[in-house]
Amino acid sequence: MLHYVSKRLLEMVPLLLFISGLIYLLLYLMPGDPLYSMLEDVPHLRPEDYERLRKLYGLDDPVYVQYWKWLWQVIQLNPGYSREYGQPAMDVILPALKNTLVLTVAAVIIGKSIAIALGIFSAIRQYSLWDYVLTVLTFIGYCIPGFWLALMMIILFAVKLGWFPTSGIISPDVVPGTWTATLDWIKHLILPIAVLAISEIIQVQRYMRSSLLEVLRQDYLTTARAKGLSERAVVGRHALKNALIPVVTIIAITMPRVIGGSTVVETVFGYPGIGRLLYVSIMGNDFVVAMTVVMLIALTVVAFNLLADILYGWLDPRIRYQD
Amino acid sequence: MRENKMVGANSTKLAAGYWPTVWRRFRQHRVAYVGLFFFFALILLVVVGPYLVLYRLDQISLSERMHGPSLSHWFGTDELGRDTWVRIMYGGRVSLIVGLTVGFSTVLIGGLVGVVAGYVGGRLDNILMRIVDIIYTIPRIVLLLVLSKVAGPGLVNIVIILVALEWTNAARLARGAVLSYREQEFVLAAQCLGASRWRIMLRHLLPNALAPLIVAATLDAGAAIRAETTLSFLGLGIQPPTPSWGNLLTNASTNIFIAPLQVFLPGLFIFFALMSFNLLGDALRDAMDPRLTQVRR
């Protein structure tokens, strides 16, 4: 097992290097002069000053030299400065990461537990009216694009009913640090959390249902019933354990969303998280921030994929990894 | 398709031939009709619809700005007095063209790559599947944003980007099918008869991978429409004044307090399109699954 994990960890290195090189090249190819946003307010700029700055920032180097310099800095945990904000990239990213974590952790906990409960309910009442209704509802939900769902929630709960604010994270008129400010903050969170939680429910409910149905068909459950166990014990203790294994794997694979946030939902709600930062930095040519955010997301994806594989082998004794 | 019959000869349930059976099971599928109905209704709407309305796509009427639904403007007008119904129908052209072209091309390219990777194997297979892995590893939204920023907006660029990201699905399916068939006797027979590699791949293996590929094409078309509308919504896809369901939504959402109906409608049509492709995909999957003899529902 240890051998397997270390082998997988070693494989991650070239994969991440390749991804970083590919994304670096793509961001390098983006239209727009990197010096432009720095110099647009500077009058009397002579062409030789421009050339000197290009040299100073290493922008006249070929792309692979630039990449190599970037990589060397990142290995020393120094991703660089944001062009847009004139601050270290990490000072821009960390507050956004905090905001995203608040949103996504709440949405994942709420959404996934409802999804698992509904999935179990659907499976033990297969072909019942409720199972049918839930199946149709999750299918309809699956066909609704996220940004439209978010806009519909805004129309219903913010515009028509006026219960929640339409966007942002804090109202302009509240004093920070008071109870009203906390309440105001929670009010801003509810709609985006609801949209994200609904998409979690839609994705996981079907998995839970089909996974439990698969297990319920197996012989060992007939044995459990034959020895006189109640249906509750059969499903709750014997079936559920095995049915949850693939679900746990799916949850682990989808976990990077907790770090990466949702670009669409955060953009619609004007929520200052990682997903929106990714969008804003790519749109605004903020190279260092975009590159750091992308690598942060790629790292979590790769790490959680490995975690999912390890979890799967650990939870399911039928699976053993060969070295 | 001689080899299909040879495979079919082993299992009696395919006695009527594979494709007639699929067609029969597809027709028994109730959900398929809902999907087909929405599909043809949308096609009819975007192809014929714009000619049946009195307004042109970019006909501005400043005296009729932000009107609600009326007899002359069924779904109201936007902030320049342009008729929303006409713009939705034209926007549908863009979205459906993207969906259908991407669905078709991903399967063509991905299917070919998958068949070659599966049959040739070895180092080529390794490289191709590594590329697939990498495209899977990088989150879709990152690649969509970066690639569309690099390539710039426009219909052709969007189609190219979506094909570049979505051929992977079809490639995996085709490779899987080829791996399970390439050791079978009909391939050996073809090899003994001196058939060339390409002939074996295209005439003998590809038809056997066709069922999962057709399903993939349908589902990929839906995924492409979802991605195009998302990109256009974020301002990276189709640019106004050319309407697309995505940018109609962005435009309308700035006036969400005054005219919520304008936000509701384009999204409703995206929903219809996604629903029709997903229903068709599900129905085709059920109809083509050789393990099922009877279609459920």
HADDOCK unambig.tbl for C-alpha pairs under 7 A between the chains (distance, minus, plus):
assign (segid A and resid 26 and name CA) (segid B and resid 146 and name CA) 6.88 0.50 0.50
assign (segid A and resid 26 and name CA) (segid B and resid 150 and name CA) 6.87 0.50 0.50
assign (segid A and resid 27 and name CA) (segid B and resid 146 and name CA) 6.82 0.50 0.50
assign (segid A and resid 29 and name CA) (segid B and resid 150 and name CA) 6.14 0.50 0.50
assign (segid A and resid 30 and name CA) (segid B and resid 149 and name CA) 6.31 0.50 0.50
assign (segid A and resid 30 and name CA) (segid B and resid 150 and name CA) 4.49 0.50 0.50
assign (segid A and resid 31 and name CA) (segid B and resid 150 and name CA) 6.42 0.50 0.50
assign (segid A and resid 143 and name CA) (segid B and resid 271 and name CA) 5.63 0.50 0.50
assign (segid A and resid 143 and name CA) (segid B and resid 274 and name CA) 5.34 0.50 0.50
assign (segid A and resid 143 and name CA) (segid B and resid 275 and name CA) 5.46 0.50 0.50
assign (segid A and resid 144 and name CA) (segid B and resid 271 and name CA) 5.33 0.50 0.50
assign (segid A and resid 145 and name CA) (segid B and resid 226 and name CA) 6.70 0.50 0.50
assign (segid A and resid 148 and name CA) (segid B and resid 267 and name CA) 5.76 0.50 0.50
assign (segid A and resid 155 and name CA) (segid B and resid 260 and name CA) 6.53 0.50 0.50
assign (segid A and resid 159 and name CA) (segid B and resid 257 and name CA) 6.17 0.50 0.50
assign (segid A and resid 282 and name CA) (segid B and resid 146 and name CA) 6.74 0.50 0.50
assign (segid A and resid 298 and name CA) (segid B and resid 138 and name CA) 6.01 0.50 0.50
assign (segid A and resid 301 and name CA) (segid B and resid 137 and name CA) 6.82 0.50 0.50
